[in-house]
Amino acid sequence: MNHWTKLSIEYANQRSYLDDLFQVYPTIPEGIRDIDETIWAEIEKAFKHKNKPYLE
């Protein structure tokens, strides 16, 4: 097993892992943003039509 992978697994098994993780990636970010209705409508339209521009 890769040395860094082994260290990561060992760290993830520690009791403090989730606390440390939430300090870096909080579950409730400051300033929760609203979704732009115009952009969301475009997303729904693309999904409905199976529009996959990333494949073009």
mmCIF entry with sequence, helices, sheets and N, C-alpha, C, O atoms, coordinates in Angstrom:
data_MODEL
# 
_entry.id   MODEL 
# 
_entity.id                         1 
_entity.type                       polymer 
_entity.pdbx_number_of_molecules   1 
# 
_entity_poly.entity_id                      1 
_entity_poly.type                           'polypeptide(L)' 
_entity_poly.nstd_linkage                   no 
_entity_poly.nstd_monomer                   no 
_entity_poly.pdbx_seq_one_letter_code       MNHWTKLSIEYANQRSYLDDLFQVYPTIPEGIRDIDETIWAEIEKAFKHKNKPYLE 
_entity_poly.pdbx_seq_one_letter_code_can   MNHWTKLSIEYANQRSYLDDLFQVYPTIPEGIRDIDETIWAEIEKAFKHKNKPYLE 
_entity_poly.pdbx_strand_id                 A 
# 
loop_
_entity_poly_seq.entity_id 
_entity_poly_seq.num 
_entity_poly_seq.mon_id 
_entity_poly_seq.hetero 
1 1  MET n 
1 2  ASN n 
1 3  HIS n 
1 4  TRP n 
1 5  THR n 
1 6  LYS n 
1 7  LEU n 
1 8  SER n 
1 9  ILE n 
1 10 GLU n 
1 11 TYR n 
1 12 ALA n 
1 13 ASN n 
1 14 GLN n 
1 15 ARG n 
1 16 SER n 
1 17 TYR n 
1 18 LEU n 
1 19 ASP n 
1 20 ASP n 
1 21 LEU n 
1 22 PHE n 
1 23 GLN n 
1 24 VAL n 
1 25 TYR n 
1 26 PRO n 
1 27 THR n 
1 28 ILE n 
1 29 PRO n 
1 30 GLU n 
1 31 GLY n 
1 32 ILE n 
1 33 ARG n 
1 34 ASP n 
1 35 ILE n 
1 36 ASP n 
1 37 GLU n 
1 38 THR n 
1 39 ILE n 
1 40 TRP n 
1 41 ALA n 
1 42 GLU n 
1 43 ILE n 
1 44 GLU n 
1 45 LYS n 
1 46 ALA n 
1 47 PHE n 
1 48 LYS n 
1 49 HIS n 
1 50 LYS n 
1 51 ASN n 
1 52 LYS n 
1 53 PRO n 
1 54 TYR n 
1 55 LEU n 
1 56 GLU n 
# 
_struct_asym.id          A 
_struct_asym.entity_id   1 
# 
loop_
_struct_conf.conf_type_id 
_struct_conf.id 
_struct_conf.pdbx_PDB_helix_id 
_struct_conf.beg_label_comp_id 
_struct_conf.beg_label_asym_id 
_struct_conf.beg_label_seq_id 
_struct_conf.pdbx_beg_PDB_ins_code 
_struct_conf.end_label_comp_id 
_struct_conf.end_label_asym_id 
_struct_conf.end_label_seq_id 
_struct_conf.pdbx_end_PDB_ins_code 
_struct_conf.beg_auth_comp_id 
_struct_conf.beg_auth_asym_id 
_struct_conf.beg_auth_seq_id 
_struct_conf.end_auth_comp_id 
_struct_conf.end_auth_asym_id 
_struct_conf.end_auth_seq_id 
_struct_conf.pdbx_PDB_helix_class 
_struct_conf.details 
_struct_conf.pdbx_PDB_helix_length 
HELX_P HELX_P1 AA1 HIS A 3  ? ALA A 12 ? HIS A 3  ALA A 12 1 ? 10 
HELX_P HELX_P2 AA2 TYR A 17 ? VAL A 24 ? TYR A 17 VAL A 24 1 ? 8  
HELX_P HELX_P3 AA3 GLU A 37 ? LYS A 48 ? GLU A 37 LYS A 48 1 ? 12 
HELX_P HELX_P4 AA4 PRO A 53 ? LEU A 55 ? PRO A 53 LEU A 55 5 ? 3  
# 
_struct_conf_type.id          HELX_P 
_struct_conf_type.criteria    ? 
_struct_conf_type.reference   ? 
# 
loop_
_atom_site.group_PDB 
_atom_site.id 
_atom_site.type_symbol 
_atom_site.label_atom_id 
_atom_site.label_alt_id 
_atom_site.label_comp_id 
_atom_site.label_asym_id 
_atom_site.label_entity_id 
_atom_site.label_seq_id 
_atom_site.pdbx_PDB_ins_code 
_atom_site.Cartn_x 
_atom_site.Cartn_y 
_atom_site.Cartn_z 
_atom_site.occupancy 
_atom_site.B_iso_or_equiv 
_atom_site.pdbx_formal_charge 
_atom_site.auth_seq_id 
_atom_site.auth_comp_id 
_atom_site.auth_asym_id 
_atom_site.auth_atom_id 
_atom_site.pdbx_PDB_model_num 
ATOM 1   N N  . MET A 1 1  ? 0.852   -1.182 0.000   1.00 0.00 ? 1  MET A N  1 
ATOM 2   C CA . MET A 1 1  ? 0.000   0.000  0.000   1.00 0.00 ? 1  MET A CA 1 
ATOM 3   C C  . MET A 1 1  ? 0.893   1.239  0.000   1.00 0.00 ? 1  MET A C  1 
ATOM 4   O O  . MET A 1 1  ? 1.945   1.262  0.639   1.00 0.00 ? 1  MET A O  1 
ATOM 5   N N  . ASN A 1 2  ? 0.467   2.243  -0.710  1.00 0.00 ? 2  ASN A N  1 
ATOM 6   C CA . ASN A 1 2  ? 1.190   3.499  -0.769  1.00 0.00 ? 2  ASN A CA 1 
ATOM 7   C C  . ASN A 1 2  ? 1.332   4.084  0.645   1.00 0.00 ? 2  ASN A C  1 
ATOM 8   O O  . ASN A 1 2  ? 0.399   4.028  1.446   1.00 0.00 ? 2  ASN A O  1 
ATOM 9   N N  . HIS A 1 3  ? 2.508   4.643  0.934   1.00 0.00 ? 3  HIS A N  1 
ATOM 10  C CA . HIS A 1 3  ? 2.790   5.206  2.256   1.00 0.00 ? 3  HIS A CA 1 
ATOM 11  C C  . HIS A 1 3  ? 1.772   6.285  2.634   1.00 0.00 ? 3  HIS A C  1 
ATOM 12  O O  . HIS A 1 3  ? 1.286   6.298  3.765   1.00 0.00 ? 3  HIS A O  1 
ATOM 13  N N  . TRP A 1 4  ? 1.443   7.185  1.712   1.00 0.00 ? 4  TRP A N  1 
ATOM 14  C CA . TRP A 1 4  ? 0.532   8.287  2.004   1.00 0.00 ? 4  TRP A CA 1 
ATOM 15  C C  . TRP A 1 4  ? -0.896  7.805  2.171   1.00 0.00 ? 4  TRP A C  1 
ATOM 16  O O  . TRP A 1 4  ? -1.647  8.355  2.977   1.00 0.00 ? 4  TRP A O  1 
ATOM 17  N N  . THR A 1 5  ? -1.277  6.789  1.422   1.00 0.00 ? 5  THR A N  1 
ATOM 18  C CA . THR A 1 5  ? -2.603  6.207  1.570   1.00 0.00 ? 5  THR A CA 1 
ATOM 19  C C  . THR A 1 5  ? -2.739  5.582  2.947   1.00 0.00 ? 5  THR A C  1 
ATOM 20  O O  . THR A 1 5  ? -3.763  5.738  3.611   1.00 0.00 ? 5  THR A O  1 
ATOM 21  N N  . LYS A 1 6  ? -1.701  4.875  3.371   1.00 0.00 ? 6  LYS A N  1 
ATOM 22  C CA . LYS A 1 6  ? -1.700  4.245  4.692   1.00 0.00 ? 6  LYS A CA 1 
ATOM 23  C C  . LYS A 1 6  ? -1.838  5.306  5.785   1.00 0.00 ? 6  LYS A C  1 
ATOM 24  O O  . LYS A 1 6  ? -2.614  5.131  6.724   1.00 0.00 ? 6  LYS A O  1 
ATOM 25  N N  . LEU A 1 7  ? -1.089  6.401  5.667   1.00 0.00 ? 7  LEU A N  1 
ATOM 26  C CA . LEU A 1 7  ? -1.181  7.470  6.660   1.00 0.00 ? 7  LEU A CA 1 
ATOM 27  C C  . LEU A 1 7  ? -2.582  8.089  6.678   1.00 0.00 ? 7  LEU A C  1 
ATOM 28  O O  . LEU A 1 7  ? -3.114  8.398  7.744   1.00 0.00 ? 7  LEU A O  1 
ATOM 29  N N  . SER A 1 8  ? -3.165  8.264  5.511   1.00 0.00 ? 8  SER A N  1 
ATOM 30  C CA . SER A 1 8  ? -4.512  8.831  5.421   1.00 0.00 ? 8  SER A CA 1 
ATOM 31  C C  . SER A 1 8  ? -5.542  7.938  6.101   1.00 0.00 ? 8  SER A C  1 
ATOM 32  O O  . SER A 1 8  ? -6.415  8.424  6.820   1.00 0.00 ? 8  SER A O  1 
ATOM 33  N N  . ILE A 1 9  ? -5.439  6.650  5.876   1.00 0.00 ? 9  ILE A N  1 
ATOM 34  C CA . ILE A 1 9  ? -6.371  5.699  6.501   1.00 0.00 ? 9  ILE A CA 1 
ATOM 35  C C  . ILE A 1 9  ? -6.197  5.701  8.012   1.00 0.00 ? 9  ILE A C  1 
ATOM 36  O O  . ILE A 1 9  ? -7.184  5.682  8.748   1.00 0.00 ? 9  ILE A O  1 
ATOM 37  N N  . GLU A 1 10 ? -4.977  5.722  8.475   1.00 0.00 ? 10 GLU A N  1 
ATOM 38  C CA . GLU A 1 10 ? -4.716  5.767  9.916   1.00 0.00 ? 10 GLU A CA 1 
ATOM 39  C C  . GLU A 1 10 ? -5.300  7.035  10.528  1.00 0.00 ? 10 GLU A C  1 
ATOM 40  O O  . GLU A 1 10 ? -5.903  6.990  11.600  1.00 0.00 ? 10 GLU A O  1 
ATOM 41  N N  . TYR A 1 11 ? -5.122  8.157  9.854   1.00 0.00 ? 11 TYR A N  1 
ATOM 42  C CA . TYR A 1 11 ? -5.651  9.421  10.355  1.00 0.00 ? 11 TYR A CA 1 
ATOM 43  C C  . TYR A 1 11 ? -7.179  9.410  10.376  1.00 0.00 ? 11 TYR A C  1 
ATOM 44  O O  . TYR A 1 11 ? -7.792  9.887  11.331  1.00 0.00 ? 11 TYR A O  1 
ATOM 45  N N  . ALA A 1 12 ? -7.786  8.870  9.332   1.00 0.00 ? 12 ALA A N  1 
ATOM 46  C CA . ALA A 1 12 ? -9.247  8.822  9.247   1.00 0.00 ? 12 ALA A CA 1 
ATOM 47  C C  . ALA A 1 12 ? -9.848  7.961  10.352  1.00 0.00 ? 12 ALA A C  1 
ATOM 48  O O  . ALA A 1 12 ? -11.011 8.146  10.710  1.00 0.00 ? 12 ALA A O  1 
ATOM 49  N N  . ASN A 1 13 ? -9.087  7.039  10.891  1.00 0.00 ? 13 ASN A N  1 
ATOM 50  C CA . ASN A 1 13 ? -9.574  6.177  11.962  1.00 0.00 ? 13 ASN A CA 1 
ATOM 51  C C  . ASN A 1 13 ? -9.418  6.788  13.351  1.00 0.00 ? 13 ASN A C  1 
ATOM 52  O O  . ASN A 1 13 ? -9.823  6.174  14.337  1.00 0.00 ? 13 ASN A O  1 
ATOM 53  N N  . GLN A 1 14 ? -8.846  7.973  13.448  1.00 0.00 ? 14 GLN A N  1 
ATOM 54  C CA . GLN A 1 14 ? -8.691  8.636  14.747  1.00 0.00 ? 14 GLN A CA 1 
ATOM 55  C C  . GLN A 1 14 ? -10.016 9.274  15.164  1.00 0.00 ? 14 GLN A C  1 
ATOM 56  O O  . GLN A 1 14 ? -10.838 9.637  14.323  1.00 0.00 ? 14 GLN A O  1 
ATOM 57  N N  . ARG A 1 15 ? -10.205 9.400  16.467  1.00 0.00 ? 15 ARG A N  1 
ATOM 58  C CA . ARG A 1 15 ? -11.441 9.986  16.996  1.00 0.00 ? 15 ARG A CA 1 
ATOM 59  C C  . ARG A 1 15 ? -11.618 11.435 16.581  1.00 0.00 ? 15 ARG A C  1 
ATOM 60  O O  . ARG A 1 15 ? -12.751 11.884 16.410  1.00 0.00 ? 15 ARG A O  1 
ATOM 61  N N  . SER A 1 16 ? -10.550 12.169 16.417  1.00 0.00 ? 16 SER A N  1 
ATOM 62  C CA . SER A 1 16 ? -10.641 13.606 16.127  1.00 0.00 ? 16 SER A CA 1 
ATOM 63  C C  . SER A 1 16 ? -10.804 13.903 14.632  1.00 0.00 ? 16 SER A C  1 
ATOM 64  O O  . SER A 1 16 ? -10.892 15.068 14.245  1.00 0.00 ? 16 SER A O  1 
ATOM 65  N N  . TYR A 1 17 ? -10.844 12.881 13.802  1.00 0.00 ? 17 TYR A N  1 
ATOM 66  C CA . TYR A 1 17 ? -10.859 13.096 12.355  1.00 0.00 ? 17 TYR A CA 1 
ATOM 67  C C  . TYR A 1 17 ? -12.020 13.976 11.902  1.00 0.00 ? 17 TYR A C  1 
ATOM 68  O O  . TYR A 1 17 ? -11.804 14.953 11.185  1.00 0.00 ? 17 TYR A O  1 
ATOM 69  N N  . LEU A 1 18 ? -13.250 13.646 12.308  1.00 0.00 ? 18 LEU A N  1 
ATOM 70  C CA . LEU A 1 18 ? -14.401 14.426 11.852  1.00 0.00 ? 18 LEU A CA 1 
ATOM 71  C C  . LEU A 1 18 ? -14.362 15.852 12.385  1.00 0.00 ? 18 LEU A C  1 
ATOM 72  O O  . LEU A 1 18 ? -14.710 16.789 11.668  1.00 0.00 ? 18 LEU A O  1 
ATOM 73  N N  . ASP A 1 19 ? -13.944 16.026 13.630  1.00 0.00 ? 19 ASP A N  1 
ATOM 74  C CA . ASP A 1 19 ? -13.813 17.383 14.172  1.00 0.00 ? 19 ASP A CA 1 
ATOM 75  C C  . ASP A 1 19 ? -12.816 18.193 13.356  1.00 0.00 ? 19 ASP A C  1 
ATOM 76  O O  . ASP A 1 19 ? -13.068 19.352 13.027  1.00 0.00 ? 19 ASP A O  1 
ATOM 77  N N  . ASP A 1 20 ? -11.693 17.584 13.034  1.00 0.00 ? 20 ASP A N  1 
ATOM 78  C CA . ASP A 1 20 ? -10.683 18.265 12.221  1.00 0.00 ? 20 ASP A CA 1 
ATOM 79  C C  . ASP A 1 20 ? -11.222 18.576 10.825  1.00 0.00 ? 20 ASP A C  1 
ATOM 80  O O  . ASP A 1 20 ? -10.977 19.652 10.278  1.00 0.00 ? 20 ASP A O  1 
ATOM 81  N N  . LEU A 1 21 ? -11.946 17.635 10.268  1.00 0.00 ? 21 LEU A N  1 
ATOM 82  C CA . LEU A 1 21 ? -12.501 17.802 8.934   1.00 0.00 ? 21 LEU A CA 1 
ATOM 83  C C  . LEU A 1 21 ? -13.503 18.958 8.893   1.00 0.00 ? 21 LEU A C  1 
ATOM 84  O O  . LEU A 1 21 ? -13.492 19.762 7.961   1.00 0.00 ? 21 LEU A O  1 
ATOM 85  N N  . PHE A 1 22 ? -14.374 19.037 9.917   1.00 0.00 ? 22 PHE A N  1 
ATOM 86  C CA . PHE A 1 22 ? -15.372 20.098 9.954   1.00 0.00 ? 22 PHE A CA 1 
ATOM 87  C C  . PHE A 1 22 ? -14.761 21.472 10.190  1.00 0.00 ? 22 PHE A C  1 
ATOM 88  O O  . PHE A 1 22 ? -15.382 22.482 9.860   1.00 0.00 ? 22 PHE A O  1 
ATOM 89  N N  . GLN A 1 23 ? -13.570 21.530 10.750  1.00 0.00 ? 23 GLN A N  1 
ATOM 90  C CA . GLN A 1 23 ? -12.894 22.814 10.888  1.00 0.00 ? 23 GLN A CA 1 
ATOM 91  C C  . GLN A 1 23 ? -12.446 23.329 9.524   1.00 0.00 ? 23 GLN A C  1 
ATOM 92  O O  . GLN A 1 23 ? -12.425 24.537 9.288   1.00 0.00 ? 23 GLN A O  1 
ATOM 93  N N  . VAL A 1 24 ? -12.090 22.418 8.634   1.00 0.00 ? 24 VAL A N  1 
ATOM 94  C CA . VAL A 1 24 ? -11.650 22.798 7.294   1.00 0.00 ? 24 VAL A CA 1 
ATOM 95  C C  . VAL A 1 24 ? -12.848 22.998 6.373   1.00 0.00 ? 24 VAL A C  1 
ATOM 96  O O  . VAL A 1 24 ? -12.891 23.959 5.605   1.00 0.00 ? 24 VAL A O  1 
ATOM 97  N N  . TYR A 1 25 ? -13.822 22.089 6.449   1.00 0.00 ? 25 TYR A N  1 
ATOM 98  C CA . TYR A 1 25 ? -15.011 22.134 5.594   1.00 0.00 ? 25 TYR A CA 1 
ATOM 99  C C  . TYR A 1 25 ? -16.256 22.194 6.473   1.00 0.00 ? 25 TYR A C  1 
ATOM 100 O O  . TYR A 1 25 ? -16.862 21.158 6.748   1.00 0.00 ? 25 TYR A O  1 
ATOM 101 N N  . PRO A 1 26 ? -16.650 23.391 6.920   1.00 0.00 ? 26 PRO A N  1 
ATOM 102 C CA . PRO A 1 26 ? -17.828 23.481 7.794   1.00 0.00 ? 26 PRO A CA 1 
ATOM 103 C C  . PRO A 1 26 ? -19.084 23.010 7.079   1.00 0.00 ? 26 PRO A C  1 
ATOM 104 O O  . PRO A 1 26 ? -19.226 23.174 5.867   1.00 0.00 ? 26 PRO A O  1 
ATOM 105 N N  . THR A 1 27 ? -19.993 22.423 7.849   1.00 0.00 ? 27 THR A N  1 
ATOM 106 C CA . THR A 1 27 ? -21.224 21.904 7.253   1.00 0.00 ? 27 THR A CA 1 
ATOM 107 C C  . THR A 1 27 ? -22.196 23.018 6.908   1.00 0.00 ? 27 THR A C  1 
ATOM 108 O O  . THR A 1 27 ? -23.015 22.859 6.002   1.00 0.00 ? 27 THR A O  1 
ATOM 109 N N  . ILE A 1 28 ? -22.125 24.122 7.598   1.00 0.00 ? 28 ILE A N  1 
ATOM 110 C CA . ILE A 1 28 ? -22.978 25.267 7.292   1.00 0.00 ? 28 ILE A CA 1 
ATOM 111 C C  . ILE A 1 28 ? -22.064 26.453 7.002   1.00 0.00 ? 28 ILE A C  1 
ATOM 112 O O  . ILE A 1 28 ? -21.624 27.143 7.921   1.00 0.00 ? 28 ILE A O  1 
ATOM 113 N N  . PRO A 1 29 ? -21.782 26.687 5.728   1.00 0.00 ? 29 PRO A N  1 
ATOM 114 C CA . PRO A 1 29 ? -20.867 27.777 5.378   1.00 0.00 ? 29 PRO A CA 1 
ATOM 115 C C  . PRO A 1 29 ? -21.460 29.143 5.712   1.00 0.00 ? 29 PRO A C  1 
ATOM 116 O O  . PRO A 1 29 ? -22.678 29.325 5.739   1.00 0.00 ? 29 PRO A O  1 
ATOM 117 N N  . GLU A 1 30 ? -20.584 30.076 5.959   1.00 0.00 ? 30 GLU A N  1 
ATOM 118 C CA . GLU A 1 30 ? -21.021 31.436 6.229   1.00 0.00 ? 30 GLU A CA 1 
ATOM 119 C C  . GLU A 1 30 ? -21.642 32.020 4.968   1.00 0.00 ? 30 GLU A C  1 
ATOM 120 O O  . GLU A 1 30 ? -21.149 31.803 3.861   1.00 0.00 ? 30 GLU A O  1 
ATOM 121 N N  . GLY A 1 31 ? -22.712 32.752 5.147   1.00 0.00 ? 31 GLY A N  1 
ATOM 122 C CA . GLY A 1 31 ? -23.339 33.422 4.012   1.00 0.00 ? 31 GLY A CA 1 
ATOM 123 C C  . GLY A 1 31 ? -23.915 32.461 2.996   1.00 0.00 ? 31 GLY A C  1 
ATOM 124 O O  . GLY A 1 31 ? -23.517 32.483 1.831   1.00 0.00 ? 31 GLY A O  1 
ATOM 125 N N  . ILE A 1 32 ? -24.839 31.623 3.412   1.00 0.00 ? 32 ILE A N  1 
ATOM 126 C CA . ILE A 1 32 ? -25.478 30.705 2.472   1.00 0.00 ? 32 ILE A CA 1 
ATOM 127 C C  . ILE A 1 32 ? -26.117 31.522 1.350   1.00 0.00 ? 32 ILE A C  1 
ATOM 128 O O  . ILE A 1 32 ? -26.857 32.473 1.602   1.00 0.00 ? 32 ILE A O  1 
ATOM 129 N N  . ARG A 1 33 ? -25.820 31.138 0.121   1.00 0.00 ? 33 ARG A N  1 
ATOM 130 C CA . ARG A 1 33 ? -26.285 31.905 -1.038  1.00 0.00 ? 33 ARG A CA 1 
ATOM 131 C C  . ARG A 1 33 ? -27.574 31.320 -1.606  1.00 0.00 ? 33 ARG A C  1 
ATOM 132 O O  . ARG A 1 33 ? -27.812 30.114 -1.544  1.00 0.00 ? 33 ARG A O  1 
ATOM 133 N N  . ASP A 1 34 ? -28.389 32.194 -2.155  1.00 0.00 ? 34 ASP A N  1 
ATOM 134 C CA . ASP A 1 34 ? -29.589 31.762 -2.859  1.00 0.00 ? 34 ASP A CA 1 
ATOM 135 C C  . ASP A 1 34 ? -29.207 31.404 -4.290  1.00 0.00 ? 34 ASP A C  1 
ATOM 136 O O  . ASP A 1 34 ? -28.267 31.961 -4.858  1.00 0.00 ? 34 ASP A O  1 
ATOM 137 N N  . ILE A 1 35 ? -29.953 30.465 -4.858  1.00 0.00 ? 35 ILE A N  1 
ATOM 138 C CA . ILE A 1 35 ? -29.708 30.058 -6.239  1.00 0.00 ? 35 ILE A CA 1 
ATOM 139 C C  . ILE A 1 35 ? -30.363 31.079 -7.169  1.00 0.00 ? 35 ILE A C  1 
ATOM 140 O O  . ILE A 1 35 ? -31.524 31.446 -6.986  1.00 0.00 ? 35 ILE A O  1 
ATOM 141 N N  . ASP A 1 36 ? -29.614 31.526 -8.153  1.00 0.00 ? 36 ASP A N  1 
ATOM 142 C CA . ASP A 1 36 ? -30.140 32.457 -9.156  1.00 0.00 ? 36 ASP A CA 1 
ATOM 143 C C  . ASP A 1 36 ? -31.228 31.729 -9.955  1.00 0.00 ? 36 ASP A C  1 
ATOM 144 O O  . ASP A 1 36 ? -30.962 30.714 -10.599 1.00 0.00 ? 36 ASP A O  1 
ATOM 145 N N  . GLU A 1 37 ? -32.445 32.257 -9.906  1.00 0.00 ? 37 GLU A N  1 
ATOM 146 C CA . GLU A 1 37 ? -33.582 31.600 -10.560 1.00 0.00 ? 37 GLU A CA 1 
ATOM 147 C C  . GLU A 1 37 ? -33.389 31.452 -12.069 1.00 0.00 ? 37 GLU A C  1 
ATOM 148 O O  . GLU A 1 37 ? -33.821 30.455 -12.647 1.00 0.00 ? 37 GLU A O  1 
ATOM 149 N N  . THR A 1 38 ? -32.750 32.425 -12.712 1.00 0.00 ? 38 THR A N  1 
ATOM 150 C CA . THR A 1 38 ? -32.517 32.359 -14.150 1.00 0.00 ? 38 THR A CA 1 
ATOM 151 C C  . THR A 1 38 ? -31.569 31.211 -14.490 1.00 0.00 ? 38 THR A C  1 
ATOM 152 O O  . THR A 1 38 ? -31.812 30.448 -15.425 1.00 0.00 ? 38 THR A O  1 
ATOM 153 N N  . ILE A 1 39 ? -30.505 31.101 -13.734 1.00 0.00 ? 39 ILE A N  1 
ATOM 154 C CA . ILE A 1 39 ? -29.536 30.025 -13.962 1.00 0.00 ? 39 ILE A CA 1 
ATOM 155 C C  . ILE A 1 39 ? -30.183 28.673 -13.672 1.00 0.00 ? 39 ILE A C  1 
ATOM 156 O O  . ILE A 1 39 ? -29.986 27.716 -14.421 1.00 0.00 ? 39 ILE A O  1 
ATOM 157 N N  . TRP A 1 40 ? -30.963 28.592 -12.578 1.00 0.00 ? 40 TRP A N  1 
ATOM 158 C CA . TRP A 1 40 ? -31.604 27.323 -12.232 1.00 0.00 ? 40 TRP A CA 1 
ATOM 159 C C  . TRP A 1 40 ? -32.579 26.891 -13.335 1.00 0.00 ? 40 TRP A C  1 
ATOM 160 O O  . TRP A 1 40 ? -32.678 25.704 -13.645 1.00 0.00 ? 40 TRP A O  1 
ATOM 161 N N  . ALA A 1 41 ? -33.290 27.843 -13.920 1.00 0.00 ? 41 ALA A N  1 
ATOM 162 C CA . ALA A 1 41 ? -34.215 27.524 -15.018 1.00 0.00 ? 41 ALA A CA 1 
ATOM 163 C C  . ALA A 1 41 ? -33.456 26.946 -16.213 1.00 0.00 ? 41 ALA A C  1 
ATOM 164 O O  . ALA A 1 41 ? -33.933 26.018 -16.867 1.00 0.00 ? 41 ALA A O  1 
ATOM 165 N N  . GLU A 1 42 ? -32.276 27.495 -16.492 1.00 0.00 ? 42 GLU A N  1 
ATOM 166 C CA . GLU A 1 42 ? -31.456 26.966 -17.592 1.00 0.00 ? 42 GLU A CA 1 
ATOM 167 C C  . GLU A 1 42 ? -30.974 25.541 -17.280 1.00 0.00 ? 42 GLU A C  1 
ATOM 168 O O  . GLU A 1 42 ? -30.914 24.689 -18.166 1.00 0.00 ? 42 GLU A O  1 
ATOM 169 N N  . ILE A 1 43 ? -30.638 25.304 -16.032 1.00 0.00 ? 43 ILE A N  1 
ATOM 170 C CA . ILE A 1 43 ? -30.203 23.958 -15.625 1.00 0.00 ? 43 ILE A CA 1 
ATOM 171 C C  . ILE A 1 43 ? -31.339 22.965 -15.814 1.00 0.00 ? 43 ILE A C  1 
ATOM 172 O O  . ILE A 1 43 ? -31.139 21.882 -16.365 1.00 0.00 ? 43 ILE A O  1 
ATOM 173 N N  . GLU A 1 44 ? -32.530 23.331 -15.358 1.00 0.00 ? 44 GLU A N  1 
ATOM 174 C CA . GLU A 1 44 ? -33.682 22.440 -15.507 1.00 0.00 ? 44 GLU A CA 1 
ATOM 175 C C  . GLU A 1 44 ? -34.004 22.191 -16.983 1.00 0.00 ? 44 GLU A C  1 
ATOM 176 O O  . GLU A 1 44 ? -34.335 21.073 -17.377 1.00 0.00 ? 44 GLU A O  1 
ATOM 177 N N  . LYS A 1 45 ? -33.902 23.237 -17.783 1.00 0.00 ? 45 LYS A N  1 
ATOM 178 C CA . LYS A 1 45 ? -34.171 23.108 -19.226 1.00 0.00 ? 45 LYS A CA 1 
ATOM 179 C C  . LYS A 1 45 ? -33.173 22.143 -19.873 1.00 0.00 ? 45 LYS A C  1 
ATOM 180 O O  . LYS A 1 45 ? -33.561 21.277 -20.657 1.00 0.00 ? 45 LYS A O  1 
ATOM 181 N N  . ALA A 1 46 ? -31.895 22.295 -19.544 1.00 0.00 ? 46 ALA A N  1 
ATOM 182 C CA . ALA A 1 46 ? -30.866 21.420 -20.107 1.00 0.00 ? 46 ALA A CA 1 
ATOM 183 C C  . ALA A 1 46 ? -31.078 19.976 -19.656 1.00 0.00 ? 46 ALA A C  1 
ATOM 184 O O  . ALA A 1 46 ? -30.912 19.045 -20.444 1.00 0.00 ? 46 ALA A O  1 
ATOM 185 N N  . PHE A 1 47 ? -31.443 19.794 -18.396 1.00 0.00 ? 47 PHE A N  1 
ATOM 186 C CA . PHE A 1 47 ? -31.685 18.444 -17.885 1.00 0.00 ? 47 PHE A CA 1 
ATOM 187 C C  . PHE A 1 47 ? -32.878 17.807 -18.589 1.00 0.00 ? 47 PHE A C  1 
ATOM 188 O O  . PHE A 1 47 ? -32.837 16.642 -18.984 1.00 0.00 ? 47 PHE A O  1 
ATOM 189 N N  . LYS A 1 48 ? -33.933 18.590 -18.737 1.00 0.00 ? 48 LYS A N  1 
ATOM 190 C CA . LYS A 1 48 ? -35.145 18.079 -19.381 1.00 0.00 ? 48 LYS A CA 1 
ATOM 191 C C  . LYS A 1 48 ? -34.865 17.638 -20.811 1.00 0.00 ? 48 LYS A C  1 
ATOM 192 O O  . LYS A 1 48 ? -35.406 16.631 -21.267 1.00 0.00 ? 48 LYS A O  1 
ATOM 193 N N  . HIS A 1 49 ? -34.030 18.378 -21.515 1.00 0.00 ? 49 HIS A N  1 
ATOM 194 C CA . HIS A 1 49 ? -33.728 18.064 -22.910 1.00 0.00 ? 49 HIS A CA 1 
ATOM 195 C C  . HIS A 1 49 ? -32.483 17.190 -23.067 1.00 0.00 ? 49 HIS A C  1 
ATOM 196 O O  . HIS A 1 49 ? -32.029 16.931 -24.182 1.00 0.00 ? 49 HIS A O  1 
ATOM 197 N N  . LYS A 1 50 ? -31.942 16.742 -21.937 1.00 0.00 ? 50 LYS A N  1 
ATOM 198 C CA . LYS A 1 50 ? -30.731 15.899 -21.958 1.00 0.00 ? 50 LYS A CA 1 
ATOM 199 C C  . LYS A 1 50 ? -29.591 16.589 -22.706 1.00 0.00 ? 50 LYS A C  1 
ATOM 200 O O  . LYS A 1 50 ? -28.793 15.944 -23.386 1.00 0.00 ? 50 LYS A O  1 
ATOM 201 N N  . ASN A 1 51 ? -29.534 17.900 -22.565 1.00 0.00 ? 51 ASN A N  1 
ATOM 202 C CA . ASN A 1 51 ? -28.511 18.692 -23.226 1.00 0.00 ? 51 ASN A CA 1 
ATOM 203 C C  . ASN A 1 51 ? -27.175 18.463 -22.515 1.00 0.00 ? 51 ASN A C  1 
ATOM 204 O O  . ASN A 1 51 ? -27.049 18.745 -21.323 1.00 0.00 ? 51 ASN A O  1 
ATOM 205 N N  . LYS A 1 52 ? -26.196 17.963 -23.232 1.00 0.00 ? 52 LYS A N  1 
ATOM 206 C CA . LYS A 1 52 ? -24.904 17.668 -22.632 1.00 0.00 ? 52 LYS A CA 1 
ATOM 207 C C  . LYS A 1 52 ? -23.808 18.437 -23.369 1.00 0.00 ? 52 LYS A C  1 
ATOM 208 O O  . LYS A 1 52 ? -23.062 17.850 -24.153 1.00 0.00 ? 52 LYS A O  1 
ATOM 209 N N  . PRO A 1 53 ? -23.703 19.742 -23.124 1.00 0.00 ? 53 PRO A N  1 
ATOM 210 C CA . PRO A 1 53 ? -22.737 20.550 -23.861 1.00 0.00 ? 53 PRO A CA 1 
ATOM 211 C C  . PRO A 1 53 ? -21.287 20.146 -23.605 1.00 0.00 ? 53 PRO A C  1 
ATOM 212 O O  . PRO A 1 53 ? -20.413 20.424 -24.427 1.00 0.00 ? 53 PRO A O  1 
ATOM 213 N N  . TYR A 1 54 ? -21.027 19.495 -22.475 1.00 0.00 ? 54 TYR A N  1 
ATOM 214 C CA . TYR A 1 54 ? -19.652 19.089 -22.178 1.00 0.00 ? 54 TYR A CA 1 
ATOM 215 C C  . TYR A 1 54 ? -19.177 17.972 -23.097 1.00 0.00 ? 54 TYR A C  1 
ATOM 216 O O  . TYR A 1 54 ? -17.983 17.671 -23.125 1.00 0.00 ? 54 TYR A O  1 
ATOM 217 N N  . LEU A 1 55 ? -20.085 17.346 -23.851 1.00 0.00 ? 55 LEU A N  1 
ATOM 218 C CA . LEU A 1 55 ? -19.710 16.289 -24.774 1.00 0.00 ? 55 LEU A CA 1 
ATOM 219 C C  . LEU A 1 55 ? -19.493 16.806 -26.186 1.00 0.00 ? 55 LEU A C  1 
ATOM 220 O O  . LEU A 1 55 ? -19.005 16.078 -27.050 1.00 0.00 ? 55 LEU A O  1 
ATOM 221 N N  . GLU A 1 56 ? -19.854 18.062 -26.422 1.00 0.00 ? 56 GLU A N  1 
ATOM 222 C CA . GLU A 1 56 ? -19.733 18.611 -27.774 1.00 0.00 ? 56 GLU A CA 1 
ATOM 223 C C  . GLU A 1 56 ? -18.317 18.971 -28.110 1.00 0.00 ? 56 GLU A C  1 
ATOM 224 O O  . GLU A 1 56 ? -18.046 19.446 -29.213 1.00 0.00 ? 56 GLU A O  1 
# 
